[in-house]
Amino acid sequence: MTPDARPAKGPLALSPELRQAARRIAQTEHLLVALDFDGTISPIVDRADDARPLPRSAAAFAGLAALPRTTTALLSGRALASLRAVASPPVDTLLIGSHGAEAWLGPGSAELTLDEAQRLLLAEVRGVLEEIVEQAPGTLLEDKPAGVVLHTRLATDDVAEDAVAAARSVLQDRKGVFLKNGKRVLETSVVNASKGEGLTFLRQITGATAVLFAGDDVTDEDALARLESGDVGVKVGLDFTQAEFRVEAPAHVAELLEALLQERSLVVAEEEPGTD
Protein backbone atom coordinates (compact mmCIF):
# COMPACT_ATOMS: atom_id res chain seq x y z
CA MET A 1 0.00 0.00 0.00
CA THR A 2 1.31 3.46 -0.82
CA PRO A 3 0.67 6.64 1.17
CA ASP A 4 -0.19 8.76 -1.85
CA ALA A 5 -3.44 8.70 -3.78
CA ARG A 6 -3.11 7.44 -7.33
CA PRO A 7 -4.86 9.28 -10.16
CA ALA A 8 -6.95 7.57 -12.78
CA LYS A 9 -5.15 6.89 -16.06
CA GLY A 10 -7.80 5.14 -18.12
CA PRO A 11 -9.25 1.62 -18.38
CA LEU A 12 -7.39 -0.91 -16.30
CA ALA A 13 -7.63 -4.68 -16.10
CA LEU A 14 -5.12 -6.94 -14.33
CA SER A 15 -1.61 -5.61 -14.59
CA PRO A 16 1.36 -7.97 -14.49
CA GLU A 17 2.17 -6.48 -11.08
CA LEU A 18 -1.29 -7.33 -9.73
CA ARG A 19 -1.06 -10.87 -11.09
CA GLN A 20 2.29 -11.23 -9.36
CA ALA A 21 0.80 -9.88 -6.13
CA ALA A 22 -1.98 -12.49 -6.33
CA ARG A 23 0.64 -15.19 -6.88
CA ARG A 24 2.62 -13.95 -3.88
CA ILE A 25 -0.27 -13.63 -1.43
CA ALA A 26 -1.54 -17.08 -2.40
CA GLN A 27 1.56 -18.47 -0.65
CA THR A 28 0.61 -17.14 2.78
CA GLU A 29 -0.19 -19.46 5.68
CA HIS A 30 -3.77 -18.24 6.25
CA LEU A 31 -5.35 -16.07 3.58
CA LEU A 32 -8.26 -13.72 4.20
CA VAL A 33 -10.08 -12.62 1.03
CA ALA A 34 -12.31 -9.71 2.05
CA LEU A 35 -14.42 -7.87 -0.50
CA ASP A 36 -16.88 -5.05 -0.73
CA PHE A 37 -20.06 -6.07 -2.54
CA ASP A 38 -21.74 -3.27 -4.52
CA GLY A 39 -19.46 -1.99 -7.26
CA THR A 40 -16.88 -4.68 -6.52
CA ILE A 41 -18.28 -8.16 -7.15
CA SER A 42 -21.62 -6.75 -8.24
CA PRO A 43 -22.10 -3.91 -10.74
CA ILE A 44 -23.75 -0.77 -9.39
CA VAL A 45 -27.48 -0.74 -10.15
CA ASP A 46 -30.22 1.85 -9.67
CA ARG A 47 -32.26 -0.34 -7.31
CA ALA A 48 -30.26 -1.85 -4.46
CA ASP A 49 -32.47 -4.96 -4.34
CA ASP A 50 -31.56 -5.78 -7.95
CA ALA A 51 -27.83 -6.15 -7.28
CA ARG A 52 -26.31 -9.59 -7.78
CA PRO A 53 -22.70 -10.82 -7.91
CA LEU A 54 -21.28 -11.49 -11.35
CA PRO A 55 -21.45 -15.27 -11.94
CA ARG A 56 -17.68 -15.54 -12.46
CA SER A 57 -17.00 -13.66 -9.22
CA ALA A 58 -19.50 -15.75 -7.28
CA ALA A 59 -17.99 -18.99 -8.57
CA ALA A 60 -14.39 -18.00 -7.83
CA PHE A 61 -15.32 -16.60 -4.42
CA ALA A 62 -17.08 -19.86 -3.55
CA GLY A 63 -14.05 -21.79 -4.74
CA LEU A 64 -11.79 -19.79 -2.45
CA ALA A 65 -14.18 -20.29 0.48
CA ALA A 66 -13.85 -24.05 0.09
CA LEU A 67 -10.05 -24.11 0.26
CA PRO A 68 -8.07 -24.99 3.41
CA ARG A 69 -6.51 -22.14 5.38
CA THR A 70 -8.54 -19.64 3.37
CA THR A 71 -11.29 -17.42 4.79
CA THR A 72 -13.67 -15.35 2.70
CA ALA A 73 -15.55 -12.31 3.96
CA LEU A 74 -17.82 -9.58 2.66
CA LEU A 75 -17.56 -6.06 4.10
CA SER A 76 -20.50 -3.94 3.05
CA GLY A 77 -22.38 -0.82 3.89
CA ARG A 78 -25.54 -2.87 3.49
CA ALA A 79 -27.40 -4.23 6.47
CA LEU A 80 -26.66 -7.92 6.96
CA ALA A 81 -30.14 -8.99 5.90
CA SER A 82 -29.84 -7.07 2.65
CA LEU A 83 -26.32 -8.36 2.04
CA ARG A 84 -27.39 -11.98 2.47
CA ALA A 85 -30.38 -11.50 0.18
CA VAL A 86 -28.43 -10.11 -2.76
CA ALA A 87 -25.03 -11.76 -2.34
CA SER A 88 -26.06 -15.34 -1.44
CA PRO A 89 -22.60 -15.82 0.09
CA PRO A 90 -20.98 -19.22 0.65
CA VAL A 91 -22.11 -20.72 3.94
CA ASP A 92 -18.80 -20.18 5.76
CA THR A 93 -18.21 -16.64 4.49
CA LEU A 94 -17.96 -14.07 7.30
CA LEU A 95 -20.09 -10.96 6.96
CA ILE A 96 -19.56 -7.39 8.13
CA GLY A 97 -22.55 -5.14 7.46
CA SER A 98 -23.64 -1.55 8.06
CA HIS A 99 -20.06 -0.31 7.59
CA GLY A 100 -18.81 -2.40 10.50
CA ALA A 101 -21.72 -1.96 12.90
CA GLU A 102 -23.02 -5.50 12.24
CA ALA A 103 -21.07 -8.75 12.15
CA TRP A 104 -21.93 -12.38 11.40
CA LEU A 105 -19.18 -14.80 12.38
CA GLY A 106 -21.18 -18.00 12.21
CA PRO A 107 -24.15 -19.59 13.99
CA GLY A 108 -24.83 -17.95 17.33
CA SER A 109 -23.45 -14.54 16.37
CA ALA A 110 -25.02 -11.81 18.46
CA GLU A 111 -27.29 -9.37 16.66
CA LEU A 112 -26.74 -5.63 16.85
CA THR A 113 -28.87 -4.03 19.57
CA LEU A 114 -29.36 -0.34 20.29
CA ASP A 115 -29.98 1.18 23.69
CA GLU A 116 -32.99 3.41 24.30
CA ALA A 117 -31.08 6.63 23.65
CA GLN A 118 -29.80 5.31 20.33
CA ARG A 119 -33.27 4.19 19.28
CA LEU A 120 -34.73 7.62 20.04
CA LEU A 121 -31.89 9.35 18.22
CA LEU A 122 -32.33 7.09 15.19
CA ALA A 123 -36.03 8.00 15.05
CA GLU A 124 -35.10 11.70 15.11
CA VAL A 125 -32.61 11.21 12.28
CA ARG A 126 -35.21 9.43 10.20
CA GLY A 127 -37.66 12.26 10.78
CA VAL A 128 -35.15 14.80 9.50
CA LEU A 129 -34.42 12.75 6.39
CA GLU A 130 -38.10 12.10 5.69
CA GLU A 131 -38.72 15.84 5.48
CA ILE A 132 -35.84 16.23 3.03
CA VAL A 133 -37.00 13.35 0.82
CA GLU A 134 -40.48 14.86 0.61
CA GLN A 135 -38.93 17.95 -1.02
CA ALA A 136 -36.33 16.16 -3.18
CA PRO A 137 -37.75 14.15 -6.12
CA GLY A 138 -35.81 10.98 -6.90
CA THR A 139 -34.39 10.57 -3.40
CA LEU A 140 -35.39 7.76 -1.06
CA LEU A 141 -34.51 6.29 2.31
CA GLU A 142 -33.20 2.88 3.32
CA ASP A 143 -33.47 1.73 6.92
CA LYS A 144 -30.65 -0.16 8.59
CA PRO A 145 -30.41 -1.55 12.12
CA ALA A 146 -28.27 1.37 13.27
CA GLY A 147 -28.97 4.05 10.70
CA VAL A 148 -30.82 5.46 7.73
CA VAL A 149 -29.38 5.95 4.25
CA LEU A 150 -30.31 8.84 1.98
CA HIS A 151 -30.15 7.52 -1.61
CA THR A 152 -29.85 10.06 -4.43
CA ARG A 153 -28.98 7.88 -7.43
CA LEU A 154 -32.34 8.49 -9.12
CA ALA A 155 -32.34 12.24 -8.48
CA THR A 156 -30.87 14.90 -10.74
CA ASP A 157 -27.42 16.13 -9.75
CA ASP A 158 -28.61 19.46 -8.37
CA VAL A 159 -31.42 17.85 -6.36
CA ALA A 160 -29.01 15.23 -5.00
CA GLU A 161 -26.47 17.84 -3.94
CA ASP A 162 -29.11 19.99 -2.26
CA ALA A 163 -30.59 17.01 -0.40
CA VAL A 164 -27.22 15.88 0.95
CA ALA A 165 -26.28 19.43 1.90
CA ALA A 166 -29.58 19.90 3.75
CA ALA A 167 -29.12 16.64 5.64
CA ARG A 168 -25.56 17.49 6.60
CA SER A 169 -26.48 20.97 7.78
CA VAL A 170 -28.94 19.51 10.28
CA LEU A 171 -27.16 16.32 11.33
CA GLN A 172 -23.42 16.88 11.14
CA ASP A 173 -23.13 18.51 14.56
CA ARG A 174 -25.71 16.36 16.32
CA LYS A 175 -24.04 14.37 19.09
CA GLY A 176 -24.19 10.63 18.56
CA VAL A 177 -24.92 10.85 14.83
CA PHE A 178 -22.20 9.71 12.42
CA LEU A 179 -22.21 10.55 8.70
CA LYS A 180 -20.42 8.91 5.79
CA ASN A 181 -20.42 9.92 2.13
CA GLY A 182 -20.75 7.21 -0.49
CA LYS A 183 -21.53 7.03 -4.19
CA ARG A 184 -24.84 8.90 -4.47
CA VAL A 185 -25.66 8.12 -0.84
CA LEU A 186 -25.33 9.76 2.54
CA GLU A 187 -25.04 7.20 5.32
CA THR A 188 -26.24 8.12 8.80
CA SER A 189 -25.70 5.94 11.84
CA VAL A 190 -26.04 6.08 15.61
CA VAL A 191 -23.16 3.60 15.96
CA ASN A 192 -19.63 4.76 15.20
CA ALA A 193 -18.07 2.04 13.03
CA SER A 194 -16.07 1.68 9.84
CA LYS A 195 -14.98 -0.92 7.34
CA GLY A 196 -11.45 -0.35 8.59
CA GLU A 197 -12.41 -1.51 12.06
CA GLY A 198 -14.31 -4.41 10.51
CA LEU A 199 -11.29 -5.55 8.52
CA THR A 200 -8.98 -5.33 11.54
CA PHE A 201 -11.49 -7.39 13.53
CA LEU A 202 -11.65 -10.05 10.81
CA ARG A 203 -7.87 -10.28 10.68
CA GLN A 204 -7.73 -10.81 14.44
CA ILE A 205 -10.45 -13.46 14.71
CA THR A 206 -9.26 -15.47 11.71
CA GLY A 207 -5.56 -15.27 12.47
CA ALA A 208 -4.95 -14.30 8.85
CA THR A 209 -1.31 -13.90 7.89
CA ALA A 210 -2.21 -11.83 4.80
CA VAL A 211 -5.29 -10.07 3.49
CA LEU A 212 -6.57 -9.26 0.03
CA PHE A 213 -9.17 -6.49 0.09
CA ALA A 214 -10.97 -4.92 -2.87
CA GLY A 215 -13.52 -2.11 -2.84
CA ASP A 216 -14.83 0.73 -4.97
CA ASP A 217 -16.34 3.33 -2.66
CA VAL A 218 -15.11 6.16 -0.47
CA THR A 219 -15.91 4.12 2.64
CA ASP A 220 -13.64 1.31 1.39
CA GLU A 221 -10.67 3.62 1.88
CA ASP A 222 -11.07 3.01 5.63
CA ALA A 223 -10.34 -0.67 5.03
CA LEU A 224 -7.55 -0.01 2.56
CA ALA A 225 -5.90 2.19 5.17
CA ARG A 226 -5.76 -0.77 7.59
CA LEU A 227 -3.81 -3.04 5.25
CA GLU A 228 -0.35 -4.08 6.35
CA SER A 229 2.90 -5.03 4.68
CA GLY A 230 2.34 -8.15 2.61
CA ASP A 231 -1.37 -7.47 2.09
CA VAL A 232 -2.92 -6.62 -1.28
CA GLY A 233 -5.31 -3.69 -1.68
CA VAL A 234 -7.28 -3.17 -4.88
CA LYS A 235 -9.35 -0.14 -5.87
CA VAL A 236 -12.21 -0.84 -8.27
CA GLY A 237 -12.77 2.20 -10.48
CA LEU A 238 -10.84 5.28 -11.43
CA ASP A 239 -11.23 7.52 -8.38
CA PHE A 240 -8.29 8.55 -6.23
CA THR A 241 -7.19 5.91 -3.74
CA GLN A 242 -4.44 4.80 -1.40
CA ALA A 243 -4.61 1.25 -2.78
CA GLU A 244 -1.48 -0.10 -4.42
CA PHE A 245 -3.43 -1.66 -7.27
CA ARG A 246 -6.58 -0.84 -9.20
CA VAL A 247 -8.89 -2.35 -11.77
CA GLU A 248 -11.57 -0.64 -13.78
CA ALA A 249 -14.73 -2.64 -13.09
CA PRO A 250 -16.30 -5.65 -11.31
CA ALA A 251 -15.57 -7.80 -14.37
CA HIS A 252 -11.88 -7.39 -13.61
CA VAL A 253 -12.45 -8.35 -9.97
CA ALA A 254 -13.82 -11.62 -11.31
CA GLU A 255 -10.61 -12.07 -13.28
CA LEU A 256 -8.56 -11.34 -10.16
CA LEU A 257 -10.52 -13.84 -8.05
CA GLU A 258 -10.10 -16.51 -10.71
CA ALA A 259 -6.35 -15.90 -10.82
CA LEU A 260 -6.13 -16.01 -7.03
CA LEU A 261 -8.19 -19.20 -6.88
CA GLN A 262 -5.90 -20.88 -9.38
CA GLU A 263 -2.76 -19.89 -7.47
CA ARG A 264 -4.16 -20.70 -4.02
CA SER A 265 -5.47 -24.08 -5.19
CA LEU A 266 -1.99 -25.03 -6.37
CA VAL A 267 -0.47 -24.01 -3.05
CA VAL A 268 -2.85 -26.00 -0.85
CA ALA A 269 -2.82 -29.00 -3.22
CA GLU A 270 0.94 -29.30 -2.82
CA GLU A 271 0.45 -29.65 0.94
CA GLU A 272 -2.11 -32.46 0.77
CA PRO A 273 -0.82 -35.87 1.91
CA GLY A 274 0.00 -38.18 -0.95
CA THR A 275 0.59 -35.44 -3.53
CA ASP A 276 3.85 -35.11 -5.36
Phi, psi and omega in degrees: 000140181251151182284341185262143176292147184248125183286156176291141180229019178112182184303135182227134172249221179270117177283160175303326180294321179290321176298321178293322178296320177296320179296319181293312185290337177296342182277351187294160183295308179228114186263131172251119176254105185243128186228144163291164181257289184295126180083359182240296172257352173234137174297151175291134179232162181292321181254120185302326182290345181272353183292140176214148177293147173299139183306320180295319178295315180300317182293315181292321179297317177296322177297318177295320181299333183274352184276150175297151175053032181223123179245135175252149180209150172246130176243114188224156170283344179294153167296153183302319181298318178294318181298315179298319185296320185266331186269333185043059187291157174305150191301326183266003180289131178280149185232131171241120182241173178052043178057036176102350182284335179243147178215138172236116184244015180127176180307136180092359178298136181288139177279154176292131176233141178256148174278175186299319180297320179293321179296318179295318180296319179298321177295322178295317179298317180297321178299318178299313183290327177299318179296322180291316181298325179298334182257002186232092181303137178091353176264156179206166182248149173232126179273139174233165183302329182239010184191183177225138181252132173265110180266134181233012186298329183267000180266158174293161184301316183292322177295317180299314181297319180293320181295315180295318179298319179296317180296316180296320183298329181272323192258341191294334180255007181280124183298133178089357178253131183239131185245143175223134173274141173224190179285104180061031174217153166239118181268131171242147180208151174257010174237128181274107182212166179208162176294333177297314177296321179298318181292318178299318178299315180297320179300317183294315186283337180267342185069027182298137177266349174199151185231135166252124178233137176227138178199163186244343193258170178302318182293340178287343177296331176299320179287318179300327180290342181268358180291151183244174177303131182097344175281171177232121177247134184231125174267132176259115183115182190247015176283166176296149184201162172261002178293148178286328183236159174212153171230165188278322193207166178306330178300328179281334172296320176302317179297319178296314180297322178295319179295318180294319179300317179299313182292316182292323178298320178296319182296311184287332178294324181294340183266351181290139177302138176088001178264152181268000000 
